[in-house]
Structures are given as structure tokens and as C-alpha cells.
Amino acid sequence: MIAERLKFLRREQKITKRELVSQLPLNYSTYANYESGFREPNSDVLQLLAAHFGVSLDFLLGVSDNRKRADDIAILNEDEHEHITSYRRLDTHGREMVDVVLQKELERVTFINAKQLAIRESKPDGNWVELQVFQQRASAGLGSYLSDDSDTDFETMRFMATTISKRADFCVKIKGESMEPKICDGDIVFVKAAPKVDIDNVGIFIYDGEAFCKRLRLDSKKGTLYLESLNKSFAPKVITNPDALRTVGLVIGIAEKV
């Protein structure tokens, strides 16, 4: 539900994921995992996102359709009460000036808190995994997992140690927009090596000498397999020779480099 709410709120603002993360102290891959449902934000990030979108935590979590945030300051101290009383005595110009200063200070404090959060989340603590990252290129030697070509095309990279990264056997760098909005050009996906992938799951496949990151689908009426793009502007790849289709592995998440 969190993933659906995040997509809804972002699309409501009519901005892309990259535009959104440019306004937040979050890594693109991290946020993409939130929207894809591969990963859930912790409590600090939830509060950051709720504040950014101006909604309640309950709305973001999907437990309520009420967007309004509850006022957690039920009792004002003496200084706060005096400030409010003074504010109400100001004319329009005076209130506008106070509002400007208040907004600037809120932005400053929010930035400082968000930066501290980003540092805490990204600080290396020795918990990482090293995986081979293959460059997914059509009609190219793609390494020991992706082909039998001895001229492997990969690099070893470090990733944050998570439940998903620990399950992965290797990674593949994605090229192209056919799997947007879930997986974007330049993303690195975690892959669990497997001889087959269940229908309706996203995997890495080799067919006709090309590597594909697609969702495996079956036309039950025709008994035809095909590789489906999430981006509807890309036509599906019909598998006319099932024996020539090689499954490399199951895509289990979008990677975040340490």
C-alpha cells in the first residue's frame, strides 16, 4: 500500500521519480525500490515523505484516506501562546513578513534534519555485499552467467547488505526504457540465478542472441510465451521458439550502491 500511495502522490504532483528525489535526501534507487514495493521506508523516511507530500502518516501507510495531519501540539507553552497572540495583532504586511521568515527557517531545519538522516542511512558500517554487475547489451558477450563468452563484461561493485542483496547472485545494469516506470534506464537490478521463472514474474532472459529484462507472460488461449515490457509503448517479444529461450534468473529488486 505504501508503494501505491507514493506513486499516487508523486503522479498527483506530475513529476518523475528523478525530479522527486532531487528534492529529497534520498538515493534514486532507494526511492525506486519504495515505489516498486521491493523495499519499505523506515520510520524516519516515512515521516520525511509524509512531510514532503503534506499528508498524514496514516494516509501514507494506507490505513486511512484522511490526508490531514493530526496536530501533535495540543498544549502551547507560555512563549508559544505569546507569539501567536502577537502574530494576530499584526497587519497583513507584518504577517506576510513573519510567514516568509518562518518558511525559510522551516526549510533550513528540514534540510539539516534530512541531511543528517541521509548521512545516517548512507554511512558505511562494514555491512555490504560485493556482486558482479553485468552490462546488459544486445548481441554482446554478457559474462559467465549471461553467456558462455570468456570475454566477460562486468565489474564488481559493493551494495548495502539487505535481505534482497544477500539473496542475489549477481546484478545486471539495465539499458533502455522498456521497463519503466518500475525499472528505469541505468538502474541496476538484483538477480537470483534460476533455470526458470514463473509466469508473470520479471526476469533476465536470453533469446535470439539478445539479453532482455522483461516479464514472462503466457497467452493461454494460443499457448504462446512472450516477454512483456511494462512500458506499453514497447511491443511484446513473442517467443516463436521456446527451446531457444534461456532463463538467466529472477529479478528480485533494484540495487543501491554503497
C-alpha positions, 0 to 999 in steps of 0.5 A: 500500500505504501508503494501505491500511495507514493506513486499516487502522490508523486503522479498527483504532483506530475513529476518523475521519480528523478525530479522527486528525489532531487528534492529529497535526501534520498538515493534514486534507487532507494526511492525506486525500490519504495515505489516498486514495493521491493523495499519499505521506508523506515520510520524516519523516511516515512515521516520525511515523505509524509512531510514532503507530500503534506499528508498524514502518516496514516494516509501514507501507510494506507490505513486511512484516506484522511490526508490531514495531519493530526496536530501533535501540539495540543498544549502551547507553552507560555512563549508559544501562546505569546507569539501567536497572540502577537502574530494576530495583532499584526497587519497583513504586511507584518504577517506576510513578513513573519510567514516568509521568515518562518518558511525559510527557517522551516526549510533550513531545519528540514534540510539539516534534519534530512541531511543528517538522516541521509548521512545516517542511512548512507554511512558505511558500517562494514555491512555490504555485499560485493556482486558482479554487475553485468552490462546488459547489451544486445548481441554482446558477450554478457559474462559467465552467467549471461553467456558462455563468452570468456570475454566477460563484461562486468565489474564488481561493485559493493551494495548495502547488505539487505535481505534482497542483496544477500539473496542475489547472485549477481546484478545486471545494469539495465539499458533502455526504457522498456521497463519503466516506470518500475525499472528505469534506464541505468538502474541496476537490478538484483538477480537470483540465478534460476533455470526458470521463472514463473509466469508473470514474474520479471526476469533476465532472459536470453533469446535470439542472441539478445539479453532482455529484462522483461516479464514472462507472460503466457497467452493461454488461449494460443499457448504462446510465451512472450516477454512483456515490457511494462512500458506499453509503448514497447511491443511484446517479444513473442517467443516463436521458439521456446527451446531457444529461450534461456532463463538467466534468473529472477529479478528480485529488486533494484540495487543501491550502491554503497 
